[in-house]
Every structure is written in structure tokens, then in C-alpha cells.
Amino acid sequence: MNHFVVARALLSGWWIVLAVSIVGGGVALLVTSTTPPTFRASTSYYVSVAGQESASAGEIAQGSTAAQQKIKSYTVLASSPRVLEQVIAALRLDTTPAALGRRVTSVVSTGTVIIEISVTDGDARAAARIAAATGRVLAEVVSEIEPRTASGEPSVRLERVSEASVPTAPIAPRTSADLALGFAAGLASGTGLALLRAAADTRVRSAEDIDADVPLIGEIGMDPEASRQPLIARDEGTTPRAEAFRSLRTNLQFLRTGGVSTIAVTSPRPAEGKTTTTLNLAIALAQSDVRTVVVDADLRRPNVASTLDLEGAVGLTDLLVGRAELDDVLQEWGFDAFSVLPAGTIPPNPSELIGSAAMEQVIADLTERFDVVLVDTPPVLAVTDAALVSTLVSTTLLVAAAGQTKRSDVRLAVTALTRVGERVDGVVLTKSRRPVADGYYARPGTTTSAPVALRSTS
């Protein structure tokens, strides 16, 4: 992922990052609040070899080396049963040497002959008592097991350097540090989940996700009222949605150097807004005094007549089989009066009718009468009808729904049209969730109300 993609993934998945961070902090708080405190008390002993008081410098060095070699064994001896059994007996502890040994640690700093004995316990005073007793018993055991000098004194002595004091603060749990760690772990996990979600999400969400080699010529914002009022009307002329369709109308004239007269509108899959886009584009064209006709060439699931509340029993199919004349099936709609050719009766052989010479003649006849012919076709990945219509028109538009259409479906749709020798001339992105402003007098920086710039020209 590049920096832009990562930033967009984190912005779109901010709620994941926030939620997981809060969960991480909550888990840390729960753990710290239910974990009993643990205290640590320590004592230290200096290991000396007998006879060093009157020895020469060489003998002292030799004795110090011997002490350093022996002290490694004493760290093990400190948590051995021989020492801990005596500690348990002296303090009358209700435990076993093995259990107590897991709470006793002894370390030696490199290059020294000082052994530090530490004990952890849930009670601060108990930790100090056990640490003091362990050091005392260890010193006694060492004097017992080490050989005696000629004068009968122990050859090795452990002398206490620091007494075990009662700790004033627990070593665990560390509330502040644990909470910070929990939030940090949650933040890292949430970021990873947000990036993983973005990587796994193959849907088109913005213009940058349309990686097919076709221009984006329109971006229609998500309108919560679109399902109830799918069509733009004259009194909604300053809304972002209406302006977006006017921008689409303007951008169409740049697709072909010879002008655009016949346009097929399709989509990769159903329910991506192709029919609504076709009809609203027709309204925008009619409002600019362009003679426009909409042809419902979806002979499997026609929606044009029902969306416009027109009679759709007779239409294109009747024209194709010779049961009606063009003037008999054309209907006018709206104040700006664009014409509509409904689908008519659903036939048993839609593909054959769409690919017939009669369909080619219908397109030719409509081109003579109107400035722009808009043909609403079925989804291109569902049936071959859209590919067949694309061979009869000058321009083909592909409608993709933001947050719904997969990027792979856009590529497959482009490929399907390429197989019949045609191409997608432009993509219209519907249901976009980019921020929009209200009307012409929007604050600077909004993009939806302004014409969408072409990324390439034909």
C-alpha cells in the first residue's frame, strides 16, 4: 500500500482503530484491577574467601577469582530445598520448598562478588521477612558445606551488605504502565485490522479504485432520498445531485471529437444505479434543450416505464417484431419533455431481438429524430445484451456503485465489451460518499458540485 491508500484505509477504518484501542485499554484496566499486588524485597551479601586480610596482592586477587567462581553455585543454592526448608521452618510458612523457590531469585552483577537475593510475595512484610531469612540461612549453609581453614574457620563467608526492607510499592500490577501498554497494543491491533480490512475490501469506493484504462466522467453522491425520489426535478436544480448530473452532461461532449449522439448505459451487476443514471441524464439533457430519447433495451427486467410512471405494455419489443410503428410507442415525459421508448412485452428471446437488424434500424431512426439517444441496457456481466447494444451506438457508459461494485467486476465489464470490438468510453460512479456541499453557493473546496474533470480523452 502507498501512503495515500494507507491514509485512506485508516480514515475509513478509524472506528476500528478507536474501538480496538478502547478494548485494549479496558482489558488492561480489568486485568490490573483484578490482579492482586505483588511486592519484592531484596537483601545482598558479600562473598569473601578466608585469609585475605593478611594476604599479598596476588593472593587477594586469587581469592577474589575463587569467590567469583563459587558465587555462581551460591545463586543456585539460595533457592534449593536445603536452604528453603530451613526458611520455612524458621518462619513457620505454609508452603513447600518448590513453591517458595519459584518466588526466590538470586543474581550476581558481572565482575562482582555480591549476591542479591530477592523474594516476591503478596504481603510486603512477608516478602521482607522471607528475603532476610533466606540470606541468613544461605550464609549458614555456605559456611557448613565449604571446607575449613587450618584454624578451623570457614574458608568462605557471606557477609550481609544490605538488609531486606519492607517495600512501599508493589512491582505489579503497574496500573499506568499497563494501561498505556493496553492502549498501545489496541492501537497497533486496530491499525492492523483497519489495513487488513482495506486490503480485503475489493469494492470501488472512490475514483482512485477504478484502475481500468477508462475516464471517470461523473461522480454522483449518495442521496438518502434517492430511493424515494430517484429523479431530479426542476425545483431541485441547485442540489449537489442535480449539479452532478449536469456535470456528467457537460463531460459527455468531450468523449468523442465528432460529438455524442447514441449512448448505451450499462453496469457490471444489477442494482448499481444504471437506470436512474440514464433517466437523470436524460432530464439534464432535456433541460438544456437537447432533444433526447430514452430507450429501455433491458428486455429481461425493464424499469424505465415503472420509474417514470408510464404505460409500458407496448414498446421496443412490439417495434422489433413489427407489431407497432415508432410513433405509436414513443411517449413524452416531464416538463422539459424528453421522449421514452419503453421495453414493452418481455420476449422469450431478448438477445436475438437486441442483436437483430431491426434493432439497428430502430437506433438509426431515433438518431434522425433526436440529438441524443440513451439506451438503458442489462448488466454486462449478466447477459450479452449490453455488449450487443454497444456495437450499435457511438458511446458506452459503465455505471459503478461506490461501496458495492467490485474492482474486478469493472475490469471484467471492460473486457467483455472489448471482446466484441467495443470499449467503455466513460465510467459514472454512483452512491459516492464523498462530502458534498449544498447548492451553487457552497464553501470552496467541495468537488461534487463542480464538473468532474476527465482523466483521459478519446
C-alpha positions in Angstrom: 0.0 0.0 0.0 1.2 3.5 -0.8 0.9 6.3 1.7 -2.4 7.6 0.2 -4.0 4.2 0.3 -2.8 3.6 3.9 -4.1 7.1 5.0 -7.5 6.4 3.3 -7.7 2.9 4.9 -7.1 4.4 8.4 -9.6 7.2 7.8 -12.3 4.8 6.7 -11.5 2.4 9.5 -11.0 5.0 12.2 -13.8 3.4 14.2 -12.0 0.0 14.2 -8.8 1.6 15.5 -10.7 3.5 18.2 -12.8 0.5 19.2 -9.9 -1.9 19.5 -7.8 0.7 21.3 -10.6 1.2 23.9 -10.9 -2.6 24.2 -7.2 -2.9 24.7 -7.2 -0.2 27.5 -10.3 -1.8 29.0 -8.7 -5.3 29.1 -5.6 -3.8 30.7 -7.8 -2.0 33.3 -9.7 -5.1 34.1 -6.5 -7.2 34.5 -4.8 -4.6 36.7 -7.9 -4.1 38.9 -8.4 -7.9 39.4 -4.7 -8.8 39.8 -3.6 -8.9 43.5 -0.5 -6.7 44.2 2.9 -8.3 44.3 5.8 -6.9 46.4 9.5 -7.6 46.1 12.1 -7.4 48.9 15.8 -7.8 48.4 18.9 -8.4 50.5 22.6 -8.6 49.4 25.6 -10.5 50.7 29.3 -10.0 50.0 31.2 -13.3 49.4 34.8 -13.4 50.8 37.5 -16.0 51.0 39.1 -16.5 54.4 42.8 -15.5 54.8 42.6 -12.4 52.6 43.2 -10.0 55.5 47.0 -10.6 55.7 47.5 -12.0 52.2 49.6 -10.4 49.5 48.1 -8.6 46.5 48.4 -11.8 44.3 46.8 -13.9 46.9 43.9 -11.4 47.3 43.4 -11.5 43.5 43.4 -15.3 43.5 41.0 -15.4 46.4 38.7 -12.9 44.6 38.7 -15.1 41.5 37.9 -18.1 43.6 35.0 -16.3 45.2 33.6 -15.3 41.8 33.7 -18.9 40.7 31.9 -20.1 43.8 29.3 -17.5 43.8 27.6 -18.9 40.8 26.9 -22.0 42.8 25.5 -20.0 45.7 22.9 -18.4 43.4 21.5 -21.9 42.8 21.9 -22.9 46.4 19.8 -19.9 47.5 16.6 -21.5 46.1 17.5 -25.1 46.9 15.4 -27.2 49.3 18.4 -27.3 51.7 18.1 -23.6 52.3 14.3 -23.1 51.8 13.3 -26.0 54.2 15.1 -24.1 57.0 13.5 -20.8 56.0 10.0 -22.4 56.0 10.7 -24.0 59.4 12.1 -20.8 60.9 9.2 -18.6 59.7 6.5 -21.3 60.0 5.4 -20.8 56.4 2.5 -22.7 54.9 4.2 -23.7 51.7 6.7 -26.1 50.1 10.3 -25.6 49.1 9.3 -25.9 45.4 6.6 -23.3 45.7 8.8 -20.9 47.6 11.6 -21.5 45.2 9.6 -20.1 42.4 9.4 -16.8 44.3 13.1 -16.6 45.2 15.6 -15.3 42.7 19.3 -14.6 43.2 21.6 -12.7 40.8 25.2 -11.6 40.8 26.3 -8.5 39.0 29.0 -9.2 36.4 32.6 -8.7 37.8 31.4 -8.5 41.5 31.3 -10.9 44.4 28.0 -9.6 45.7 24.9 -11.8 45.5 21.5 -10.3 45.6 18.6 -12.4 46.9 15.0 -11.2 46.1 11.7 -12.6 47.2 8.2 -11.8 45.8 5.0 -12.1 47.9 1.6 -10.7 48.1 2.4 -9.2 51.5 5.2 -6.6 51.7 6.2 -7.6 55.3 6.3 -11.3 54.4 8.5 -10.6 51.4 11.0 -8.7 53.6 11.0 -11.5 56.3 11.5 -14.3 53.8 14.3 -12.4 51.9 16.1 -11.8 55.2 15.7 -15.4 56.4 16.8 -16.8 53.0 20.0 -14.7 53.1 20.8 -15.6 56.7 20.2 -19.3 56.1 22.3 -19.3 52.8 25.2 -17.8 54.7 24.9 -20.5 57.3 24.7 -23.3 54.7 27.7 -22.0 52.8 29.8 -22.0 56.0 28.7 -25.6 56.6 29.5 -27.0 53.2 32.7 -25.2 52.4 35.9 -26.7 53.8 37.5 -25.2 56.9 40.8 -23.5 57.2 43.7 -24.8 59.2 42.5 -22.7 62.1 39.0 -24.3 61.9 37.3 -21.3 60.4 35.0 -21.4 57.3 37.0 -20.8 54.1 34.2 -18.8 52.6 32.0 -16.3 54.4 28.8 -14.4 53.3 28.6 -11.0 54.9 25.4 -9.0 54.7 25.7 -5.8 52.7 22.1 -4.6 52.8 19.2 -5.6 55.0 15.8 -6.6 53.4 13.5 -3.6 53.9 9.7 -3.7 53.6 8.8 -2.5 50.1 6.4 0.5 50.0 5.0 0.0 46.4 4.1 -3.2 44.5 6.0 -4.2 41.5 2.8 -5.5 39.9 0.3 -4.6 38.7 1.7 -1.3 37.3 -1.6 0.5 36.6 -0.3 3.4 34.5 2.2 1.4 32.5 -0.3 -1.5 32.0 -3.0 0.9 30.7 -0.5 2.6 28.4 0.6 -0.9 27.1 -3.0 -2.0 26.7 -3.9 1.1 24.7 -0.7 0.8 22.6 -1.5 -2.9 21.9 -5.1 -2.0 21.0 -3.9 0.8 18.7 -1.5 -1.4 16.9 -4.1 -4.2 16.6 -6.7 -1.8 15.4 -4.4 -0.3 12.8 -3.6 -3.7 11.6 -7.3 -4.7 11.4 -8.1 -1.5 9.5 -5.3 -2.1 7.0 -6.4 -5.7 6.6 -10.0 -4.7 6.1 -8.9 -2.2 3.4 -6.7 -4.9 1.7 -9.5 -7.4 1.8 -12.1 -4.9 0.6 -12.1 -5.1 -3.2 -15.1 -2.8 -3.7 -14.9 0.5 -5.6 -15.1 3.3 -3.1 -13.7 6.3 -5.0 -12.3 7.3 -8.4 -8.9 6.1 -7.4 -10.2 2.5 -7.2 -11.2 2.5 -10.9 -8.0 1.2 -12.3 -9.3 0.3 -15.7 -8.0 2.4 -18.5 -11.2 4.5 -18.9 -12.0 8.1 -17.9 -14.3 8.9 -14.9 -16.8 11.3 -16.3 -19.3 11.6 -13.5 -19.5 11.1 -9.7 -23.0 11.0 -8.2 -23.1 11.5 -4.4 -25.1 9.2 -2.1 -28.6 10.7 -1.6 -30.7 9.2 1.2 -33.8 10.4 -0.6 -32.9 8.7 -3.9 -34.9 5.5 -3.2 -38.0 7.6 -2.6 -37.3 10.3 -5.2 -34.9 8.7 -7.8 -35.4 11.5 -10.3 -34.0 15.1 -10.2 -36.8 17.7 -10.8 -36.7 21.3 -12.0 -37.2 22.6 -8.4 -34.1 20.7 -7.2 -31.8 22.5 -9.7 -29.3 23.6 -7.1 -28.8 20.4 -5.2 -25.4 18.6 -5.4 -27.1 15.6 -7.0 -28.7 17.7 -9.8 -25.4 19.6 -10.3 -23.5 16.2 -10.6 -25.8 15.1 -13.4 -25.3 18.5 -15.2 -21.5 17.9 -14.8 -22.0 14.5 -16.4 -23.9 16.1 -19.2 -21.1 18.6 -19.8 -18.4 15.9 -19.7 -20.1 13.8 -22.3 -19.3 16.3 -25.1 -15.6 15.7 -24.5 -15.7 11.9 -25.1 -15.9 12.0 -28.9 -14.5 14.6 -31.2 -17.4 14.1 -33.5 -20.0 14.5 -30.8 -22.1 12.0 -28.8 -25.4 11.0 -30.3 -26.1 7.4 -29.3 -25.2 6.2 -25.8 -25.6 2.8 -24.2 -25.7 2.8 -20.4 -24.8 -0.5 -18.6 -23.3 -1.7 -15.3 -21.3 -4.7 -14.3 -24.0 -6.1 -12.0 -27.7 -5.3 -11.1 -28.8 -2.6 -8.7 -25.8 -0.3 -9.3 -28.0 2.7 -10.5 -27.7 2.5 -14.3 -31.5 3.1 -15.0 -31.6 6.0 -12.5 -28.5 7.4 -14.0 -29.9 7.1 -17.6 -33.1 8.9 -16.7 -31.5 11.7 -14.7 -29.0 12.2 -17.5 -32.0 12.5 -19.9 -33.6 15.1 -17.6 -30.3 17.1 -17.5 -30.0 16.9 -21.3 -33.7 17.9 -21.9 -33.3 20.9 -19.5 -30.5 22.2 -21.8 -32.9 22.0 -24.9 -31.2 18.8 -26.2 -33.8 16.6 -28.0 -33.4 13.4 -26.0 -35.0 9.9 -26.2 -34.6 7.1 -23.6 -34.8 3.5 -25.0 -35.4 0.7 -22.5 -33.4 -2.1 -24.0 -33.4 -4.2 -20.8 -35.9 -6.8 -22.2 -35.5 -9.0 -19.2 -36.1 -6.7 -16.2 -37.3 -3.4 -17.6 -37.6 -0.5 -15.1 -37.8 2.7 -17.2 -41.6 2.8 -17.5 -42.3 2.0 -13.9 -39.7 4.5 -12.7 -41.3 7.3 -14.8 -44.8 6.0 -14.1 -45.6 5.5 -17.8 -47.5 2.8 -19.6 -45.0 0.1 -20.5 -47.2 -2.6 -22.0 -46.2 -1.7 -25.6 -42.8 -0.6 -26.6 -39.5 -1.8 -28.1 -40.3 -5.5 -28.5 -43.5 -4.6 -30.4 -41.5 -2.3 -32.6 -38.8 -5.0 -33.3 -41.3 -7.7 -34.3 -43.3 -5.4 -36.5 -46.5 -5.1 -34.4 -46.2 -1.3 -34.0 -44.8 1.8 -35.5 -42.3 4.1 -33.9 -44.8 7.0 -33.4 -47.2 4.6 -31.7 -44.8 3.6 -28.9 -42.9 6.8 -28.2 -44.1 8.7 -25.1 -43.2 12.1 -23.7 -42.3 12.7 -20.0 -41.8 15.7 -17.9 -42.0 19.4 -18.1 -38.9 19.5 -20.3 -40.4 16.8 -22.5 -37.9 14.1 -23.3 -39.2 11.0 -25.2 -39.3 7.5 -23.9 -39.4 4.1 -25.7 -40.5 1.5 -23.1 -39.4 -2.1 -23.3 -42.8 -3.4 -24.0 -43.7 -7.1 -23.6 -40.9 -9.2 -22.2 -40.0 -11.6 -25.0 -38.7 -15.2 -24.7 -35.6 -14.3 -26.9 -34.2 -11.0 -25.8 -30.7 -11.4 -27.1 -32.0 -12.3 -30.6 -34.1 -9.2 -30.7 -31.4 -6.9 -29.4 -28.9 -8.3 -32.0 -31.3 -8.2 -34.9 -31.2 -5.9 -37.9 -34.5 -4.4 -36.7 -32.8 -3.1 -33.6 -30.1 -1.5 -35.7 -32.8 0.2 -37.7 -34.6 1.5 -34.6 -31.4 3.1 -33.4 -30.9 4.7 -36.8 -34.4 6.0 -37.0 -34.2 7.5 -33.5 -30.8 9.2 -34.4 -32.5 11.0 -37.2 -35.2 12.4 -34.9 -33.3 13.2 -31.7 -30.0 14.8 -30.8 -29.2 12.1 -28.2 -30.4 8.5 -27.9 -29.9 7.0 -24.4 -30.2 3.2 -24.3 -30.7 1.5 -20.9 -29.2 -2.0 -21.2 -29.0 -5.0 -18.8 -25.8 -5.5 -16.7 -23.0 -6.5 -19.0 -21.7 -9.4 -16.8 -25.2 -10.9 -16.5 -26.2 -11.3 -20.2 -24.8 -10.4 -23.6 -27.4 -7.8 -24.4 -25.3 -4.8 -23.4 -22.4 -6.0 -25.5 -24.7 -6.3 -28.5 -26.1 -2.8 -28.0 -22.6 -1.4 -27.6 -21.9 -2.3 -31.3 -24.9 -0.2 -32.4 -24.1 3.0 -30.6 -21.3 5.6 -30.6 -20.6 5.7 -26.9 -20.9 3.2 -24.0 -21.0 4.3 -20.3 -20.4 2.0 -17.4 -22.1 2.7 -14.1 -20.4 1.5 -10.9 -21.7 1.9 -7.4 -19.3 3.1 -4.7 -19.0 0.6 -1.8 -20.9 -2.0 -3.9 -19.2 -2.7 -7.2 -16.0 -4.8 -7.1 -12.9 -3.5 -8.8 -12.6 -6.9 -10.5 -16.1 -6.5 -11.9 -15.2 -3.2 -13.5 -12.2 -4.9 -15.2 -14.4 -7.8 -16.3 -17.0 -5.5 -17.8 -14.4 -3.6 -19.8 -13.0 -6.9 -21.0 -16.5 -8.2 -22.0 -17.0 -5.1 -24.2 -13.5 -5.4 -25.6 -14.3 -8.9 -26.9 -17.0 -7.6 -29.2 -14.6 -4.9 -30.5 -16.1 -2.0 -28.4 -14.8 -0.1 -25.4 -16.1 1.6 -22.3 -15.9 5.3 -23.1 -16.5 6.5 -19.6 -17.4 5.4 -16.0 -20.0 7.0 -13.9 -19.6 6.4 -10.1 -22.9 6.4 -8.2 -23.6 6.3 -4.5 -20.4 8.1 -3.8 -19.8 9.1 -0.1 -17.5 12.0 -0.8 -18.5 15.1 1.2 -20.9 17.3 -0.8 -22.0 20.9 -0.3 -25.5 22.3 -0.7 -26.0 24.2 -3.9 -24.1 26.6 -6.0 -23.0 28.8 -3.1 -21.1 26.1 -1.4 -18.0 26.7 0.5 -14.8 26.5 -1.5 -13.1 23.1 -1.7 -16.2 20.9 -2.4 -15.8 18.8 -5.5 -19.2 17.2 -6.3 -20.9 20.4 -7.4 -18.2 21.2 -9.9 -17.8 19.4 -13.2 -15.8 16.2 -12.9 -12.5 16.5 -14.7 -11.7 13.9 -17.3 -8.7 11.7 -16.7 -8.2 11.0 -20.4 -9.8 11.9 -23.6 -10.8 9.9 -26.6 
